[in-house]
Amino acid sequence: MTKKLGVAIVGCGFMGRRHMLGFNALHKAGKLSGEIVALLDINAETANKLADETFALMGVKPKVYTNIDDLLQDDRVEALDIVTDPRTHHIIAIKAMEAGRHVLCEKPLALTMKTGRIMVAAAERTGMVLGTAENYRRGGANRVAKAVIDSGMLGKLHLMLEFWAGGDDKVIISKWRHMKDTGAIGLDMSIHYADIIEYYVGPVERVWGRGIIAEPTRVTADGSETITPTGEDALFASMQTKAGIDVQYTYLPSGLGKRYQQRSLHGTKGSMTVPPDRSDGDVIVYLGDRELKGGELIAELEALGAFININDVTKAVLGADGTGGKGAAWADVDAGYLAVEIADFIEAVQSNRAPEVDGMGGLRALAVVYAILESGHAKREVSVAEILDGRLHAYQDEIDTAIETFNG
Ligand SMILES: NC(=O)c1ccc[n+]([C@@H]2O[C@H](COP(=O)([O-])OP(=O)(O)OC[C@H]3O[C@@H](n4cnc5c(N)ncnc54)[C@H](O)[C@@H]3O)[C@@H](O)[C@H]2O)c1
């Protein structure tokens, strides 16, 4: 049996705890080939609380650290699972890779292209595995949708629609998610959708779009504080992919009333709607008068010889169809998606292969999002290539300066 990979979760806040629950989902399913040997947070109380919860769930108490240099002295730590806020990702990841540790890093891979590029370069230089923790694509619905696209069932694809409109003026999760210098929610959420777009229809080449601050003030959930966001909460774009498919993109978490969400694909032979991520809705394919979903859709895919990427780990944590099943608790489904991405990373390290979403995958998603923001700033259509290679960066300059000041 392969030795369990010693992992340290770095950042034990809102998402760090969810990562621990992802490890626990694997543990419960008998599929955990790693072990949380350490936790690091600059806030000792936060880390200690998570260490206690880890012990209660998995029976092993990780060692708690509050300093990265001390953590990297610990020989049991073979890989870092970075779940801190984005402006710190590159600092921690590069230090870890240079100290011979593999890294799984939460999205966005980095806060800017400049900091993301040096992470990818560090992975190449050190030979360590760098994975991007991108969870949305891991669910059964996205796996089936991808199989439908690859099978050619929809004919020649013309259009993908990725649309979210509706929300309110409440602070979304945390205050740092509304500031340009720390990673505003428009970027924070759009990075997921950029990954889904490239997963479905391949590399995006050209982008025309912009970001706006739709809610000029936001109120904390308990109503005690009002903040003035400095970063865009909403992004709009028209994109073209390398394969010649058009993508219409909207993320607007503002506007009371009904929230509209749509992920759909439109081709010459049919169309497909995909339910919201982590929901228990069905992928539905419309072929003329035929409407295919559930077992009927799977049978059609199998008849076409299509590959559906629902592996054994996914089945163990999310059931046969990889969705968690009808009526499953959101927290269980969320932990299941995270379990799949964590298991993929551990297997990548243990078998010396690239993870499903590697550093470059995370960097490309970031480039698509920055293509929207740079396009709005430059008031012209931009190519993803000029964002990736650093020719266009004017929108990001202020953030890079703030990151340098913050990290000293
Ligand atoms: N994939 C998803 O669905 C999803 C959901 C939420 C958050 N995220 C991502 O997870 C990351 C963390 O988000 P969050 O909501 O948990 O933030 P958070 O603010 O709740 O937690 C961040 C934690 O990191 C700690 N921290 C900050 N700097 C540190 C450092 N240098 N060393 C060690 N610890 C440090 C903080 O003390 C805090 O406990 C972000 O990149 C975010 O985009 C992803």
The ligand as an SDF file (V2000), in Angstrom:
LIG
                    3D

 44 48  0  0  0  0  0  0  0  0999 V2000
  -13.7970   26.7900   -3.9890 N   0  0  0  0  0  0  0  0  0  0  0  0
  -14.7290   27.3870   -3.2840 C   0  0  0  0  0  0  0  0  0  0  0  0
  -15.9080   27.0520   -3.3810 O   0  0  0  0  0  0  0  0  0  0  0  0
  -14.3200   28.4410   -2.2930 C   0  0  0  0  0  0  0  0  0  0  0  0
  -15.2220   28.9400   -1.3460 C   0  0  0  0  0  0  0  0  0  0  0  0
  -14.7710   29.8610   -0.4190 C   0  0  0  0  0  0  0  0  0  0  0  0
  -13.4550   30.3060   -0.4540 C   0  0  0  0  0  0  0  0  0  0  0  0
  -12.6140   29.8370   -1.4110 N   0  0  0  0  0  0  0  0  0  0  0  0
  -11.2130   30.3120   -1.4750 C   0  0  0  0  0  0  0  0  0  0  0  0
  -10.5250   29.8830   -0.2980 O   0  0  0  0  0  0  0  0  0  0  0  0
   -9.5670   30.8610    0.0960 C   0  0  0  0  0  0  0  0  0  0  0  0
   -9.8320   31.2710    1.5490 C   0  0  0  0  0  0  0  0  0  0  0  0
  -11.1010   31.8590    1.6500 O   0  0  0  0  0  0  0  0  0  0  0  0
  -11.8770   31.9120    3.0400 P   0  0  0  0  0  0  0  0  0  0  0  0
  -13.2720   32.2800    2.7220 O   0  0  0  0  0  0  0  0  0  0  0  0
  -11.6260   30.6680    3.7960 O   0  0  0  0  0  0  0  0  0  0  0  0
  -11.1420   33.1170    3.7700 O   0  0  0  0  0  0  0  0  0  0  0  0
  -11.1210   33.4000    5.3260 P   0  0  0  0  0  0  0  0  0  0  0  0
  -10.7780   34.8330    5.4540 O   0  0  0  0  0  0  0  0  0  0  0  0
  -12.3520   32.8830    5.9950 O   0  0  0  0  0  0  0  0  0  0  0  0
   -9.9240   32.4810    5.8730 O   0  0  0  0  0  0  0  0  0  0  0  0
   -8.5820   32.7050    5.5340 C   0  0  0  0  0  0  0  0  0  0  0  0
   -7.7500   32.1860    6.6960 C   0  0  0  0  0  0  0  0  0  0  0  0
   -6.3760   32.2920    6.3160 O   0  0  0  0  0  0  0  0  0  0  0  0
   -5.6320   32.7680    7.4390 C   0  0  0  0  0  0  0  0  0  0  0  0
   -4.4080   33.3880    6.9170 N   0  0  0  0  0  0  0  0  0  0  0  0
   -4.2680   34.5780    6.2720 C   0  0  0  0  0  0  0  0  0  0  0  0
   -2.9890   34.7770    5.9170 N   0  0  0  0  0  0  0  0  0  0  0  0
   -2.2990   33.7000    6.3340 C   0  0  0  0  0  0  0  0  0  0  0  0
   -0.9360   33.3190    6.2530 C   0  0  0  0  0  0  0  0  0  0  0  0
   -0.0290   34.0940    5.6650 N   0  0  0  0  0  0  0  0  0  0  0  0
   -0.5770   32.1260    6.7820 N   0  0  0  0  0  0  0  0  0  0  0  0
   -1.4720   31.3390    7.4000 C   0  0  0  0  0  0  0  0  0  0  0  0
   -2.7960   31.6560    7.5220 N   0  0  0  0  0  0  0  0  0  0  0  0
   -3.1970   32.8100    6.9940 C   0  0  0  0  0  0  0  0  0  0  0  0
   -6.5670   33.7270    8.1310 C   0  0  0  0  0  0  0  0  0  0  0  0
   -6.2030   33.9510    9.4800 O   0  0  0  0  0  0  0  0  0  0  0  0
   -7.9040   33.0050    7.9810 C   0  0  0  0  0  0  0  0  0  0  0  0
   -8.1580   32.1400    9.0700 O   0  0  0  0  0  0  0  0  0  0  0  0
   -9.6780   31.9960   -0.9240 C   0  0  0  0  0  0  0  0  0  0  0  0
   -8.7310   31.8070   -1.9400 O   0  0  0  0  0  0  0  0  0  0  0  0
  -11.0820   31.8240   -1.4820 C   0  0  0  0  0  0  0  0  0  0  0  0
  -11.2570   32.3460   -2.7780 O   0  0  0  0  0  0  0  0  0  0  0  0
  -13.0200   28.9060   -2.3060 C   0  0  0  0  0  0  0  0  0  0  0  0
  1  2  1  0
  2  3  2  0
  2  4  1  0
  4  5  1  0
  4 44  2  0
  5  6  2  0
  6  7  1  0
  7  8  2  0
  8  9  1  0
  8 44  1  0
  9 10  1  0
  9 42  1  0
 10 11  1  0
 11 12  1  0
 11 40  1  0
 12 13  1  0
 13 14  1  0
 14 15  2  0
 14 16  1  0
 14 17  1  0
 17 18  1  0
 18 19  2  0
 18 20  1  0
 18 21  1  0
 21 22  1  0
 22 23  1  0
 23 24  1  0
 23 38  1  0
 24 25  1  0
 25 26  1  0
 25 36  1  0
 26 27  1  0
 26 35  1  0
 27 28  2  0
 28 29  1  0
 29 30  1  0
 29 35  2  0
 30 31  1  0
 30 32  2  0
 32 33  1  0
 33 34  2  0
 34 35  1  0
 36 37  1  0
 36 38  1  0
 38 39  1  0
 40 41  1  0
 40 42  1  0
 42 43  1  0
M  CHG  2   8   1  16  -1
M  END
$$$$
